[in-house]
Amino acid sequence: MERREKRGLGHILRTARSALRRKGVVATVYVLLRFLVIAVMIAQFFNGNYESVFLCLLTLVLFLLPTILERALMVDLPNTMEIIILLFIFSAEILGEISSFYTTFRGWDTILHTLNGFLCAAIGFALVDLCNRHERISLSLSPVYMAIAAFCFSMTVGVVWEFFECAMDQLFLLDMQKDAVVQNISSVMLDPTGGNNPVIIRDIVDVLVVTEAGEEISLGLGGYLDVGILDTMKDLAVNFVGAVVFSVIGYFYVKNRGRGGFASRFIPRVVDVLPEDVGLYPESAEESKAKKTESSGPRPE
């Protein structure tokens, strides 16, 4: 029976320092980003931007995500993947939200969603490998099915995130699903007969909004204001691209029995005991060492 004891948050925090100590490059990036976040948080506090202060605190908590994933799933994250996760969090919260990169750089959101699809597919491969090795589940999937499972996992994460964005927009009017300006619209709601015939309006240059108080507001955007649907479809499309790319890479990685330097930098390795726990669980360390000779990566069929 493999030793996979449950460990609480306290143990995770105690071992986080040991985990970072054995990953020198990751530790350097972590400390640097943490310093930058704290500096931004102090500046936002004195500027009275308390919502940004909360985002900074959230970012500091999210920085623990790689360590939590390692201990919860008993996987060893490659240094490259762990650094990208940290940079992804910093880019999304600090640069994207607080520094307004989402609006300053039009492709910023697209880049992050593409990377999200790529990374989630890598995590999906690790989860399938975890099921392959778990004695109670006892799955044995071929490289094709592992690639499909990883792709589906990545797309599911992308869809759930869009659900979250929509909920935040509806409940708190945050506009996480960024709007777009279009010049042509088509809607059956404009059919004067009440039928199902779409009425098309072309070459829209402005929209006039009339409030309940009778105030007329010209949006002055050069077209009709789309409310998030195009952004959602774009996010899912680039998530799809990222998921497909890594699923293909992962397929050949598994098919070649774990040989491939590029893919191995992103696919977490399932372990019986984490390196920082070797001294605490020597029996598990011996088991892990013995099993390492049997398989060094995801098992193809």
Backbone as CSV, one residue per row, in Angstrom:
resi,resn,N_x,N_y,N_z,CA_x,CA_y,CA_z,C_x,C_y,C_z
1,MET,0.851,-1.199,0.000,0.000,0.000,0.000,0.884,1.246,0.000
2,GLU,0.686,2.126,-0.949,1.483,3.333,-1.030,1.115,4.277,0.094
3,ARG,2.123,4.947,0.614,1.886,5.884,1.696,1.517,7.238,1.113
4,ARG,0.245,7.596,1.229,-0.226,8.894,0.752,-1.057,9.515,1.866
5,GLU,-0.411,9.880,2.961,-1.109,10.393,4.108,-1.646,11.782,3.841
6,LYS,-2.790,12.045,4.459,-3.380,13.368,4.316,-2.599,14.363,5.164
7,ARG,-2.323,15.491,4.609,-1.578,16.515,5.313,-2.363,17.815,5.255
8,GLY,-2.445,18.481,6.408,-3.231,19.690,6.495,-2.483,20.902,5.994
9,LEU,-3.163,22.061,6.086,-2.575,23.307,5.606,-1.321,23.658,6.381
10,GLY,-1.310,23.360,7.689,-0.138,23.660,8.495,1.091,22.932,8.000
11,HIS,0.931,21.688,7.642,2.067,20.909,7.134,2.507,21.444,5.776
12,ILE,1.542,21.849,4.961,1.871,22.412,3.648,2.737,23.654,3.802
13,LEU,2.355,24.532,4.721,3.117,25.763,4.924,4.495,25.471,5.496
14,ARG,4.590,24.460,6.381,5.882,24.135,6.978,6.849,23.559,5.953
15,THR,6.308,22.802,5.026,7.175,22.158,4.032,7.404,23.021,2.793
16,ALA,6.664,24.125,2.668,6.822,24.988,1.496,8.247,25.529,1.409
17,ARG,8.812,25.895,2.569,10.182,26.420,2.565,11.171,25.354,2.112
18,SER,10.971,24.114,2.570,11.866,23.026,2.150,11.739,22.763,0.656
19,ALA,10.486,22.839,0.162,10.260,22.607,-1.266,10.955,23.663,-2.110
20,LEU,10.889,24.925,-1.665,11.535,26.004,-2.412,13.060,25.923,-2.307
21,ARG,13.546,25.446,-1.153,14.987,25.380,-0.952,15.651,24.430,-1.943
22,ARG,14.944,23.354,-2.288,15.531,22.399,-3.228,15.330,22.839,-4.681
23,LYS,14.589,23.917,-4.899,14.382,24.450,-6.244,14.900,25.885,-6.273
24,GLY,16.206,26.025,-6.471,16.832,27.333,-6.345,16.265,28.382,-7.282
25,VAL,16.092,28.036,-8.556,15.579,29.004,-9.536,14.141,29.383,-9.200
26,VAL,13.328,28.399,-8.840,11.934,28.665,-8.479,11.876,29.568,-7.257
27,ALA,12.738,29.299,-6.271,12.768,30.109,-5.057,13.116,31.558,-5.375
28,THR,14.063,31.767,-6.291,14.456,33.129,-6.676,13.285,33.876,-7.310
29,VAL,12.593,33.208,-8.235,11.437,33.828,-8.888,10.340,34.102,-7.873
30,TYR,10.099,33.145,-6.979,9.045,33.285,-5.966,9.321,34.486,-5.064
31,VAL,10.550,34.595,-4.564,10.891,35.694,-3.659,10.786,37.036,-4.380
32,LEU,11.262,37.097,-5.629,11.212,38.339,-6.396,9.770,38.782,-6.639
33,LEU,8.920,37.864,-7.087,7.525,38.211,-7.349,6.799,38.579,-6.056
34,ARG,7.097,37.867,-4.990,6.465,38.178,-3.707,6.847,39.584,-3.242
35,PHE,8.124,39.948,-3.425,8.581,41.294,-3.060,7.843,42.347,-3.882
36,LEU,7.689,42.112,-5.187,7.000,43.067,-6.051,5.535,43.223,-5.645
37,VAL,4.888,42.099,-5.319,3.481,42.155,-4.923,3.315,42.937,-3.628
38,ILE,4.190,42.709,-2.666,4.115,43.437,-1.391,4.348,44.928,-1.610
39,ALA,5.285,45.262,-2.491,5.545,46.678,-2.790,4.312,47.321,-3.427
40,VAL,3.690,46.626,-4.370,2.467,47.151,-5.001,1.354,47.278,-3.971
41,MET,1.235,46.305,-3.080,0.179,46.329,-2.068,0.340,47.536,-1.137
42,ILE,1.562,47.828,-0.739,1.800,48.989,0.129,1.441,50.287,-0.602
43,ALA,1.845,50.377,-1.866,1.542,51.574,-2.646,0.042,51.752,-2.825
44,GLN,-0.672,50.660,-3.106,-2.122,50.739,-3.293,-2.831,51.084,-1.985
45,PHE,-2.280,50.626,-0.865,-2.878,50.951,0.437,-2.809,52.443,0.707
46,PHE,-1.645,53.045,0.463,-1.493,54.475,0.714,-2.265,55.313,-0.310
47,ASN,-2.559,54.732,-1.481,-3.381,55.430,-2.472,-4.871,55.250,-2.218
48,GLY,-5.190,54.448,-1.217,-6.605,54.236,-0.884,-7.317,53.252,-1.796
49,ASN,-6.579,52.484,-2.597,-7.178,51.491,-3.497,-7.267,50.139,-2.773
50,TYR,-8.251,50.019,-1.884,-8.322,48.843,-1.024,-8.734,47.586,-1.790
51,GLU,-9.426,47.750,-2.906,-9.745,46.585,-3.730,-8.465,45.991,-4.316
52,SER,-7.540,46.857,-4.715,-6.258,46.384,-5.227,-5.429,45.737,-4.125
53,VAL,-5.556,46.255,-2.900,-4.870,45.632,-1.763,-5.354,44.204,-1.576
54,PHE,-6.667,44.003,-1.708,-7.228,42.650,-1.605,-6.685,41.743,-2.710
55,LEU,-6.580,42.274,-3.933,-6.039,41.482,-5.040,-4.590,41.077,-4.767
56,CYS,-3.828,41.970,-4.155,-2.441,41.645,-3.809,-2.386,40.529,-2.764
57,LEU,-3.260,40.606,-1.770,-3.314,39.546,-0.756,-3.715,38.220,-1.396
58,LEU,-4.683,38.289,-2.310,-5.106,37.082,-3.022,-3.957,36.498,-3.833
59,THR,-3.162,37.375,-4.459,-2.020,36.915,-5.250,-1.005,36.198,-4.374
60,LEU,-0.739,36.737,-3.186,0.207,36.092,-2.273,-0.271,34.702,-1.868
61,VAL,-1.583,34.567,-1.697,-2.145,33.253,-1.365,-2.035,32.304,-2.556
62,LEU,-2.326,32.827,-3.745,-2.272,31.991,-4.952,-0.855,31.520,-5.254
63,PHE,0.140,32.275,-4.795,1.523,31.851,-5.001,1.818,30.514,-4.309
64,LEU,0.987,30.155,-3.336,1.157,28.870,-2.659,0.519,27.730,-3.434
65,LEU,-0.179,28.074,-4.528,-0.906,27.060,-5.294,-0.025,25.910,-5.781
66,PRO,1.168,26.168,-6.354,2.000,25.039,-6.785,2.326,24.065,-5.659
67,THR,2.662,24.602,-4.469,2.981,23.738,-3.336,1.759,22.946,-2.887
68,ILE,0.596,23.603,-2.894,-0.637,22.911,-2.499,-0.954,21.788,-3.481
69,LEU,-0.767,22.064,-4.778,-1.007,21.030,-5.789,-0.059,19.846,-5.596
70,GLU,1.197,20.146,-5.328,2.171,19.071,-5.138,1.774,18.163,-3.994
71,ARG,1.361,18.750,-2.884,1.074,17.939,-1.701,-0.306,17.292,-1.771
72,ALA,-1.260,17.971,-2.396,-2.610,17.399,-2.480,-2.663,16.243,-3.462
73,LEU,-1.932,16.362,-4.581,-1.971,15.340,-5.622,-0.766,14.409,-5.581
74,MET,0.201,14.682,-4.682,1.443,13.904,-4.593,2.131,13.859,-5.955
75,VAL,2.409,15.032,-6.484,3.142,15.153,-7.744,4.302,16.116,-7.524
76,ASP,5.331,15.965,-8.322,6.481,16.861,-8.287,6.430,17.728,-9.535
77,LEU,6.159,19.020,-9.346,6.046,19.928,-10.481,7.428,20.249,-11.042
78,PRO,7.600,20.165,-12.358,8.872,20.596,-12.961,9.098,22.081,-12.713
79,ASN,10.367,22.464,-12.594,10.697,23.866,-12.313,10.107,24.818,-13.349
80,THR,10.181,24.441,-14.632,9.662,25.316,-15.688,8.181,25.582,-15.507
81,MET,7.423,24.524,-15.232,5.984,24.687,-15.062,5.661,25.526,-13.827
82,GLU,6.395,25.293,-12.738,6.131,26.037,-11.510,6.410,27.530,-11.694
83,ILE,7.483,27.849,-12.399,7.801,29.259,-12.657,6.727,29.897,-13.526
84,ILE,6.262,29.174,-14.549,5.226,29.715,-15.429,3.929,29.947,-14.657
85,ILE,3.592,29.045,-13.740,2.384,29.235,-12.922,2.500,30.511,-12.098
86,LEU,3.655,30.726,-11.477,3.867,31.938,-10.677,3.775,33.188,-11.542
87,LEU,4.417,33.160,-12.712,4.363,34.308,-13.619,2.955,34.526,-14.148
88,PHE,2.228,33.426,-14.377,0.842,33.528,-14.851,-0.029,34.248,-13.819
89,ILE,0.108,33.871,-12.557,-0.673,34.510,-11.489,-0.329,35.991,-11.388
90,PHE,0.966,36.288,-11.429,1.405,37.687,-11.341,0.904,38.487,-12.542
91,SER,0.964,37.892,-13.720,0.527,38.592,-14.934,-0.967,38.839,-14.943
92,ALA,-1.732,37.890,-14.404,-3.186,38.027,-14.408,-3.677,39.028,-13.373
93,GLU,-3.153,38.924,-12.159,-3.677,39.743,-11.059,-3.009,41.119,-10.960
94,ILE,-1.686,41.139,-10.920,-0.974,42.405,-10.698,-0.876,43.222,-11.983
95,LEU,-0.363,42.592,-13.052,-0.229,43.330,-14.311,-1.577,43.505,-14.995
96,GLY,-2.368,42.445,-15.065,-3.636,42.503,-15.785,-4.672,43.386,-15.119
97,GLU,-4.917,43.144,-13.819,-5.980,43.869,-13.118,-5.513,45.226,-12.585
98,ILE,-4.460,45.225,-11.771,-4.040,46.460,-11.103,-3.351,47.419,-12.071
99,SER,-2.489,46.895,-12.936,-1.775,47.755,-13.888,-2.523,47.935,-15.206
100,SER,-3.728,47.367,-15.290,-4.628,47.555,-16.446,-4.030,47.063,-17.763
101,PHE,-3.231,45.986,-17.718,-2.682,45.449,-18.959,-3.771,44.874,-19.861
102,TYR,-4.898,44.450,-19.248,-5.985,43.886,-20.048,-6.539,44.898,-21.046
103,THR,-6.556,46.164,-20.654,-7.072,47.203,-21.544,-5.951,47.914,-22.307
104,THR,-4.757,47.975,-21.722,-3.634,48.645,-22.383,-3.100,47.822,-23.549
105,PHE,-2.960,46.519,-23.326,-2.455,45.612,-24.356,-3.588,44.675,-24.759
106,ARG,-4.098,44.824,-25.952,-5.314,44.113,-26.381,-5.128,42.598,-26.409
107,GLY,-3.903,42.141,-26.601,-3.685,40.701,-26.664,-3.316,40.064,-25.339
108,TRP,-3.287,40.846,-24.266,-2.848,40.317,-22.968,-3.754,39.180,-22.488
109,ASP,-5.053,39.393,-22.523,-6.013,38.378,-22.082,-5.928,37.134,-22.963
110,THR,-5.730,37.339,-24.261,-5.625,36.209,-25.191,-4.412,35.347,-24.875
111,ILE,-3.287,35.986,-24.597,-2.065,35.254,-24.260,-2.271,34.400,-23.012
112,LEU,-2.883,34.993,-21.995,-3.064,34.278,-20.733,-4.022,33.098,-20.880
113,HIS,-5.093,33.273,-21.661,-6.039,32.169,-21.848,-5.422,31.047,-22.680
114,THR,-4.593,31.398,-23.643,-3.902,30.365,-24.416,-2.948,29.576,-23.522
115,LEU,-2.210,30.287,-22.692,-1.285,29.638,-21.764,-2.040,28.788,-20.754
116,ASN,-3.219,29.257,-20.334,-4.027,28.484,-19.396,-4.428,27.139,-20.001
117,GLY,-4.848,27.156,-21.258,-5.208,25.906,-21.924,-4.018,24.968,-22.025
118,PHE,-2.849,25.511,-22.286,-1.623,24.730,-22.402,-1.270,24.077,-21.071
119,LEU,-1.270,24.879,-19.985,-0.883,24.372,-18.677,-1.890,23.373,-18.120
120,CYS,-3.179,23.653,-18.310,-4.200,22.748,-17.783,-4.164,21.392,-18.481
121,ALA,-3.790,21.372,-19.748,-3.631,20.096,-20.443,-2.482,19.308,-19.821
122,ALA,-1.405,19.999,-19.438,-0.284,19.327,-18.776,-0.709,18.747,-17.435
123,ILE,-1.493,19.516,-16.674,-1.999,19.008,-15.401,-2.933,17.829,-15.638
124,GLY,-3.711,17.895,-16.715,-4.604,16.794,-17.050,-3.850,15.498,-17.282
125,PHE,-2.684,15.579,-17.945,-1.864,14.382,-18.150,-1.427,13.797,-16.811
126,ALA,-1.046,14.669,-15.864,-0.605,14.190,-14.552,-1.757,13.522,-13.809
127,LEU,-2.972,14.075,-13.917,-4.126,13.487,-13.239,-4.453,12.113,-13.804
128,VAL,-4.374,11.974,-15.127,-4.634,10.669,-15.740,-3.569,9.670,-15.311
129,ASP,-2.311,10.129,-15.261,-1.241,9.251,-14.818,-1.456,8.830,-13.370
130,LEU,-1.987,9.752,-12.560,-2.287,9.437,-11.166,-3.328,8.335,-11.077
131,CYS,-4.360,8.421,-11.933,-5.390,7.376,-11.969,-4.809,6.057,-12.490
132,ASN,-3.911,6.145,-13.449,-3.277,4.942,-13.989,-2.524,4.172,-12.908
133,ARG,-1.922,4.921,-11.961,-1.073,4.285,-10.967,-1.813,3.951,-9.674
134,HIS,-3.023,4.509,-9.488,-3.752,4.298,-8.243,-4.345,2.893,-8.233
135,GLU,-4.042,2.150,-7.178,-4.453,0.745,-7.144,-5.963,0.568,-7.024
136,ARG,-6.667,1.539,-6.461,-8.121,1.409,-6.326,-8.841,1.718,-7.629
137,ILE,-8.280,2.630,-8.432,-8.911,3.006,-9.689,-8.469,2.084,-10.813
138,SER,-7.192,1.813,-10.878,-6.629,0.822,-11.796,-7.033,1.072,-13.250
139,LEU,-6.711,2.262,-13.750,-6.928,2.554,-15.163,-5.648,2.252,-15.947
140,SER,-5.807,1.936,-17.198,-4.652,1.743,-18.072,-5.026,2.291,-19.439
141,LEU,-4.752,3.562,-19.634,-5.191,4.248,-20.846,-4.067,4.354,-21.862
142,SER,-4.427,4.269,-23.111,-3.462,4.414,-24.196,-3.079,5.890,-24.335
143,PRO,-2.000,6.185,-25.049,-1.597,7.590,-25.258,-2.701,8.447,-25.870
144,VAL,-3.505,7.867,-26.789,-4.588,8.629,-27.414,-5.621,9.037,-26.375
145,TYR,-6.024,8.089,-25.528,-7.036,8.406,-24.523,-6.488,9.367,-23.472
146,MET,-5.208,9.248,-23.146,-4.618,10.191,-22.202,-4.624,11.598,-22.779
147,ALA,-4.332,11.730,-24.065,-4.350,13.038,-24.720,-5.763,13.613,-24.738
148,ILE,-6.759,12.754,-25.039,-8.151,13.212,-25.064,-8.593,13.642,-23.672
149,ALA,-8.229,12.856,-22.649,-8.610,13.192,-21.276,-7.978,14.507,-20.837
150,ALA,-6.698,14.705,-21.184,-6.020,15.951,-20.833,-6.667,17.143,-21.537
151,PHE,-7.020,16.954,-22.815,-7.686,18.018,-23.568,-9.033,18.374,-22.933
152,CYS,-9.818,17.361,-22.585,-11.136,17.601,-21.985,-11.011,18.288,-20.629
153,PHE,-9.996,17.907,-19.852,-9.778,18.553,-18.562,-9.469,20.034,-18.748
154,SER,-8.605,20.336,-19.700,-8.237,21.724,-19.963,-9.443,22.546,-20.398
155,MET,-10.261,22.004,-21.304,-11.428,22.733,-21.772,-12.460,22.910,-20.663
156,THR,-12.590,21.915,-19.791,-13.535,22.025,-18.670,-13.132,23.158,-17.742
157,VAL,-11.829,23.255,-17.454,-11.336,24.353,-16.613,-11.638,25.695,-17.271
158,GLY,-11.423,25.777,-18.594,-11.706,27.014,-19.319,-13.172,27.402,-19.257
159,VAL,-14.060,26.419,-19.409,-15.500,26.692,-19.363,-15.921,27.139,-17.967
160,VAL,-15.428,26.448,-16.937,-15.775,26.812,-15.557,-15.314,28.230,-15.248
161,TRP,-14.136,28.607,-15.775,-13.652,29.968,-15.539,-14.576,30.990,-16.197
162,GLU,-15.077,30.694,-17.385,-16.001,31.617,-18.039,-17.306,31.719,-17.259
163,PHE,-17.751,30.606,-16.653,-18.914,30.654,-15.766,-18.659,31.616,-14.612
164,PHE,-17.445,31.535,-14.053,-17.081,32.402,-12.932,-17.081,33.869,-13.357
165,GLU,-16.494,34.165,-14.525,-16.475,35.539,-15.013,-17.893,36.071,-15.207
166,CYS,-18.754,35.256,-15.797,-20.137,35.676,-16.028,-20.847,35.948,-14.706
167,ALA,-20.622,35.077,-13.713,-21.262,35.262,-12.409,-20.801,36.553,-11.750
168,MET,-19.496,36.842,-11.827,-18.975,38.065,-11.231,-19.530,39.315,-11.927
169,ASP,-19.705,39.217,-13.247,-20.259,40.350,-13.992,-21.719,40.595,-13.618
170,GLN,-22.473,39.517,-13.446,-23.886,39.661,-13.126,-24.113,40.107,-11.685
171,LEU,-23.284,39.613,-10.774,-23.485,39.914,-9.352,-22.847,41.236,-8.934
172,PHE,-21.646,41.518,-9.467,-20.893,42.681,-8.994,-20.546,43.677,-10.093
173,LEU,-21.013,43.438,-11.334,-20.768,44.352,-12.460,-19.277,44.660,-12.631
174,LEU,-18.450,43.612,-12.620,-17.008,43.791,-12.714,-16.500,43.880,-14.147
175,ASP,-17.316,43.478,-15.111,-16.915,43.452,-16.520,-15.655,42.606,-16.734
176,MET,-15.638,41.402,-16.139,-14.538,40.470,-16.383,-14.609,39.929,-17.807
177,GLN,-15.837,39.774,-18.318,-15.995,39.421,-19.724,-15.975,40.718,-20.520
178,LYS,-14.807,41.081,-20.973,-14.622,42.387,-21.599,-15.518,42.551,-22.830
179,ASP,-16.084,43.756,-22.954,-17.001,44.052,-24.055,-16.228,44.308,-25.352
180,ALA,-16.961,44.246,-26.444,-16.374,44.523,-27.760,-17.304,45.457,-28.529
181,VAL,-16.738,46.209,-29.452,-17.517,47.129,-30.283,-17.692,46.512,-31.666
182,VAL,-18.940,46.381,-32.096,-19.238,45.810,-33.415,-20.048,46.819,-34.226
183,GLN,-19.953,46.720,-35.536,-20.666,47.654,-36.418,-21.938,47.054,-37.006
184,ASN,-22.120,45.760,-36.881,-23.315,45.100,-37.428,-23.919,44.182,-36.366
185,ILE,-25.239,44.204,-36.251,-25.917,43.307,-35.320,-27.096,42.644,-36.033
186,SER,-27.508,41.508,-35.502,-28.644,40.772,-36.043,-29.410,40.165,-34.880
187,SER,-30.717,40.443,-34.775,-31.495,39.965,-33.637,-32.953,39.738,-34.034
188,VAL,-33.494,38.610,-33.579,-34.921,38.330,-33.820,-35.797,39.177,-32.902
189,MET,-35.207,39.747,-31.847,-35.977,40.597,-30.937,-36.411,41.891,-31.621
190,LEU,-35.789,42.233,-32.740,-36.151,43.441,-33.474,-37.205,43.183,-34.541
191,ASP,-37.645,41.935,-34.685,-38.669,41.589,-35.671,-40.007,42.197,-35.248
192,PRO,-40.542,43.157,-36.019,-41.791,43.825,-35.626,-42.990,42.889,-35.575
193,THR,-42.905,41.737,-36.244,-44.033,40.790,-36.239,-43.970,39.843,-35.053
194,GLY,-42.867,39.917,-34.292,-42.718,39.006,-33.161,-42.336,37.601,-33.586
195,GLY,-41.930,37.438,-34.822,-41.549,36.130,-35.332,-40.097,35.796,-35.050
196,ASN,-39.613,34.811,-35.800,-38.242,34.342,-35.605,-37.332,34.780,-36.743
197,ASN,-37.618,35.958,-37.294,-36.847,36.478,-38.412,-35.827,37.501,-37.911
198,PRO,-34.534,37.236,-38.102,-33.524,38.183,-37.614,-33.539,39.490,-38.412
199,VAL,-33.517,40.598,-37.697,-33.439,41.916,-38.318,-31.988,42.383,-38.221
200,ILE,-31.427,42.761,-39.357,-30.011,43.133,-39.414,-29.869,44.647,-39.492
201,ILE,-28.988,45.181,-38.656,-28.646,46.601,-38.710,-27.157,46.690,-39.007
202,ARG,-26.809,47.385,-40.074,-25.416,47.457,-40.503,-24.855,48.876,-40.338
203,ASP,-23.551,48.940,-40.345,-22.815,50.214,-40.352,-23.208,51.107,-39.172
204,ILE,-23.224,50.535,-37.988,-23.543,51.295,-36.774,-22.330,52.147,-36.395
205,VAL,-22.551,53.428,-36.151,-21.446,54.317,-35.775,-21.575,54.826,-34.348
206,ASP,-22.763,54.694,-33.741,-22.936,55.140,-32.353,-24.207,54.523,-31.788
207,VAL,-24.263,54.472,-30.463,-25.439,53.963,-29.758,-25.848,54.994,-28.718
208,LEU,-27.138,55.278,-28.647,-27.678,56.238,-27.685,-28.421,55.472,-26.604
209,VAL,-28.007,55.651,-25.350,-28.623,54.978,-24.208,-29.517,55.975,-23.488
210,VAL,-30.768,55.572,-23.242,-31.727,56.421,-22.530,-32.019,55.790,-21.177
211,THR,-31.744,56.522,-20.088,-31.972,56.000,-18.748,-33.425,56.211,-18.340
212,GLU,-33.809,55.622,-17.224,-35.185,55.745,-16.736,-35.518,57.189,-16.408
213,ALA,-34.510,57.959,-16.005,-34.729,59.365,-15.679,-34.814,60.245,-16.919
214,GLY,-34.683,59.644,-18.092,-34.781,60.405,-19.331,-33.460,60.940,-19.833
215,GLU,-32.373,60.608,-19.154,-31.063,61.088,-19.579,-30.605,60.303,-20.808
216,GLU,-30.131,61.020,-21.813,-29.634,60.397,-23.035,-28.108,60.435,-23.045
217,ILE,-27.511,59.230,-23.161,-26.058,59.108,-23.113,-25.559,58.501,-24.418
218,SER,-24.722,59.238,-25.133,-24.104,58.718,-26.343,-22.830,57.974,-25.951
219,LEU,-22.742,56.691,-26.316,-21.577,55.905,-25.928,-20.315,56.367,-26.639
220,GLY,-20.444,56.834,-27.873,-19.290,57.370,-28.595,-18.176,56.371,-28.828
221,LEU,-18.542,55.105,-29.036,-17.546,54.051,-29.220,-17.316,53.694,-30.679
222,GLY,-18.086,54.288,-31.572,-17.934,53.986,-32.984,-18.660,52.734,-33.423
223,GLY,-19.617,52.286,-32.626,-20.378,51.098,-32.980,-21.276,50.653,-31.843
224,TYR,-21.800,49.426,-31.981,-22.685,48.847,-30.971,-21.841,48.129,-29.915
225,LEU,-22.240,48.240,-28.639,-21.476,47.651,-27.543,-21.928,46.217,-27.300
226,ASP,-21.110,45.269,-27.733,-21.361,43.866,-27.429,-21.012,43.613,-25.964
227,VAL,-21.810,42.814,-25.275,-21.612,42.634,-23.833,-21.027,41.258,-23.500
228,GLY,-19.796,41.026,-23.903,-19.035,39.898,-23.396,-19.037,38.609,-24.177
229,ILE,-20.033,38.393,-25.069,-20.120,37.096,-25.716,-18.921,36.838,-26.630
230,LEU,-18.480,37.850,-27.366,-17.334,37.668,-28.258,-16.057,37.396,-27.463
231,ASP,-15.914,38.059,-26.313,-14.750,37.827,-25.462,-14.751,36.396,-24.941
232,THR,-15.921,35.908,-24.542,-16.025,34.537,-24.036,-15.662,33.523,-25.112
233,MET,-16.198,33.717,-26.325,-15.898,32.792,-27.414,-14.415,32.831,-27.788
234,LYS,-13.821,34.032,-27.754,-12.397,34.156,-28.062,-11.556,33.452,-27.015
235,ASP,-11.925,33.628,-25.735,-11.185,32.973,-24.656,-11.248,31.454,-24.785
236,LEU,-12.422,30.926,-25.087,-12.570,29.475,-25.230,-11.816,28.976,-26.464
237,ALA,-11.796,29.790,-27.514,-11.105,29.389,-28.745,-9.599,29.279,-28.512
238,VAL,-9.004,30.265,-27.840,-7.559,30.214,-27.614,-7.219,29.168,-26.553
239,ASN,-8.128,28.932,-25.603,-7.944,27.841,-24.648,-7.908,26.508,-25.393
240,PHE,-8.785,26.392,-26.397,-8.829,25.203,-27.248,-7.494,25.000,-27.958
241,VAL,-6.943,26.084,-28.491,-5.663,25.997,-29.201,-4.561,25.518,-28.259
242,GLY,-4.477,26.128,-27.075,-3.460,25.734,-26.103,-3.606,24.280,-25.678
243,ALA,-4.858,23.846,-25.457,-5.105,22.466,-25.046,-4.726,21.479,-26.136
244,VAL,-5.064,21.806,-27.396,-4.739,20.912,-28.516,-3.229,20.794,-28.679
245,VAL,-2.535,21.923,-28.612,-1.079,21.913,-28.806,-0.405,21.007,-27.790
246,PHE,-0.757,21.192,-26.506,-0.066,20.363,-25.511,-0.552,18.920,-25.537
247,SER,-1.811,18.680,-25.872,-2.301,17.306,-25.955,-1.534,16.531,-27.022
248,VAL,-1.232,17.184,-28.140,-0.441,16.538,-29.189,0.975,16.269,-28.690
249,ILE,1.574,17.278,-28.035,2.922,17.096,-27.482,2.924,15.963,-26.460
250,GLY,1.914,15.968,-25.579,1.832,14.940,-24.550,1.614,13.557,-25.125
251,TYR,0.871,13.475,-26.219,0.632,12.177,-26.858,1.951,11.528,-27.270
252,PHE,2.810,12.279,-27.944,4.092,11.725,-28.389,5.015,11.468,-27.198
253,TYR,4.875,12.297,-26.150,5.668,12.083,-24.934,5.334,10.737,-24.301
254,VAL,4.031,10.444,-24.179,3.606,9.178,-23.591,3.921,8.015,-24.523
255,LYS,3.689,8.218,-25.802,3.925,7.153,-26.780,5.392,6.746,-26.811
256,ASN,6.283,7.696,-26.571,7.716,7.417,-26.563,8.222,7.072,-25.162
257,ARG,7.296,6.662,-24.292,7.637,6.192,-22.942,8.379,7.251,-22.117
258,GLY,7.844,8.462,-22.145,8.387,9.520,-21.296,9.650,10.168,-21.794
259,ARG,10.050,9.879,-23.023,11.235,10.526,-23.580,10.800,11.791,-24.313
260,GLY,11.423,12.882,-23.987,11.089,14.166,-24.606,11.355,15.284,-23.631
261,GLY,12.423,16.018,-23.869,12.831,17.045,-22.925,11.830,18.165,-22.771
262,PHE,11.162,18.561,-23.870,10.242,19.691,-23.789,9.017,19.354,-22.945
263,ALA,8.340,18.257,-23.262,7.120,17.890,-22.538,7.395,17.636,-21.066
264,SER,8.562,17.048,-20.756,8.868,16.731,-19.358,9.023,17.983,-18.502
265,ARG,9.225,19.130,-19.133,9.323,20.383,-18.385,7.964,20.883,-17.914
266,PHE,6.889,20.279,-18.426,5.548,20.769,-18.101,4.649,19.719,-17.450
267,ILE,4.935,18.448,-17.636,4.066,17.408,-17.085,4.525,17.054,-15.674
268,PRO,3.691,17.287,-14.647,4.061,16.912,-13.281,4.303,15.406,-13.170
269,ARG,5.268,15.034,-12.349,5.619,13.628,-12.164,4.970,13.098,-10.900
270,VAL,4.211,12.026,-11.039,3.551,11.412,-9.889,4.596,10.692,-9.045
271,VAL,4.602,10.955,-7.725,5.574,10.346,-6.816,4.848,9.750,-5.618
272,ASP,5.529,8.826,-4.942,4.987,8.236,-3.717,5.352,9.066,-2.493
273,VAL,6.462,9.791,-2.597,6.872,10.678,-1.510,7.610,11.853,-2.138
274,LEU,7.311,13.047,-1.671,7.975,14.235,-2.192,9.402,14.322,-1.653
275,PRO,10.323,14.889,-2.428,11.733,14.928,-2.005,11.943,15.535,-0.622
276,GLU,11.180,16.578,-0.265,11.380,17.197,1.047,10.860,16.341,2.188
277,ASP,10.110,15.258,1.855,9.586,14.361,2.883,10.412,13.097,3.033
278,VAL,11.495,12.988,2.263,12.274,11.745,2.275,12.756,11.415,3.677
279,GLY,13.233,12.427,4.398,13.712,12.180,5.756,12.605,11.826,6.726
280,LEU,11.363,12.288,6.412,10.250,12.022,7.310,9.637,10.658,7.081
281,TYR,9.666,10.190,5.819,9.036,8.932,5.466,10.041,8.046,4.721
282,PRO,11.034,7.501,5.422,12.071,6.731,4.750,11.543,5.507,4.027
283,GLU,10.520,4.849,4.590,9.980,3.670,3.926,9.394,4.035,2.576
284,SER,8.662,5.146,2.554,8.075,5.590,1.290,9.156,5.969,0.298
285,ALA,10.260,6.509,0.803,11.354,6.884,-0.081,11.938,5.655,-0.751
286,GLU,12.079,4.566,0.016,12.604,3.343,-0.570,11.657,2.784,-1.615
287,GLU,10.329,2.853,-1.298,9.345,2.377,-2.267,9.414,3.195,-3.542
288,SER,9.532,4.526,-3.374,9.584,5.411,-4.536,10.827,5.132,-5.379
289,LYS,11.960,4.876,-4.698,13.198,4.603,-5.421,13.087,3.312,-6.215
290,ALA,12.419,2.306,-5.603,12.268,1.022,-6.287,11.364,1.141,-7.496
291,LYS,10.287,1.909,-7.347,9.337,2.033,-8.446,9.849,2.935,-9.549
292,LYS,10.825,3.778,-9.217,11.362,4.682,-10.235,12.055,3.913,-11.349
293,THR,12.589,2.733,-10.972,13.254,1.922,-11.977,12.261,1.266,-12.932
294,GLU,10.998,1.154,-12.487,9.972,0.544,-13.328,9.407,1.521,-14.327
295,SER,9.178,2.763,-13.875,8.568,3.755,-14.776,9.017,5.139,-14.369
296,SER,9.478,5.920,-15.341,9.921,7.285,-15.063,8.959,8.317,-15.602
297,GLY,7.829,7.913,-16.146,6.852,8.861,-16.670,5.523,8.203,-16.852
298,PRO,4.574,8.878,-17.511,3.252,8.300,-17.770,3.386,6.996,-18.543
299,ARG,2.575,6.035,-18.174,2.695,4.713,-18.757,1.824,4.559,-19.993
300,PRO,2.423,4.332,-21.154,1.614,4.070,-22.340,1.151,2.622,-22.344
301,GLU,0.157,2.356,-23.148,-0.310,0.986,-23.243,0.254,0.321,-24.480
